[in-house]
Amino acid sequence: MVYFDLASGDTHLLSDVAAHLVRLLQTKPLSLEELVASFDEGTVEETADALRSVLDELVALNILEPA
């Protein structure tokens, strides 16, 4: 997925996981536990750690706002 930020003019190429998270979070705020449940890979702890890392990157890029 290519993401274009109108405010900054930046364009980002998002991974499949990042794109999935952005799509989910565009509809409503979700907890980390709810996001983990939307994935069917690895252990809950591994998935949570991986998602936390991707979410941190999306916040750093100003694609998502922290809660």
N, C-alpha and C positions, 0 to 999 in steps of 0.2 A: 504494500500500500504506500502510495506517495501522499504525504501530508503537507499542505501549504498553509502557512500561518499568515493570515491577512495582516495582522498587526505588525509583524516584524519583516514580512516579505521572505522569510526563510522557507526552504523546501526540505523535507526530511523523507528518507526512504525508511519505512518502518518494517521491522520483522513481522512474521505472521503472528507471533505472540503479542507484540506491542500493538499491532493493528486490532487484534481481537480485544485487548484490554480497552483501547480507545473506543471501539464500537460499543462495548458493554457499558462503559462509564458515560457515554453520551446519552444513554437512556435514563439512567438514575444513578445516584451514589450507591456504591456497594462496599461492603467490608472486605478485608483481605480474605476472610474465610469464605465469603460468597464467591469471590473471584477464583479462589483455589478450587471450589466445587465445580466451576465451569470447565475445568481442565481434567483430563482423564489420564494423567501421566505421572509416574513416579510416586513417591510417598507424599503425604500431605506436607511434611516438613521440607522436603526437597522442593516441592512445587511452590510453597510459600516463600522460601528463600529466593528462588528464581524470579518469581513475580515481584517480590519486594525490590529486587535489583532493577528490573525493567521499569517498574513504577517510578523509582528514584531517577532513572534516566529521562523518563517522560516529563517529570517535574522539572528537572534541570534544563530541559529543552523548552520549557514553558508550553508544552502541549497539554499537560494536565496541571491542575492546581491542587496543592496539598489540602487535605481535610482539616 
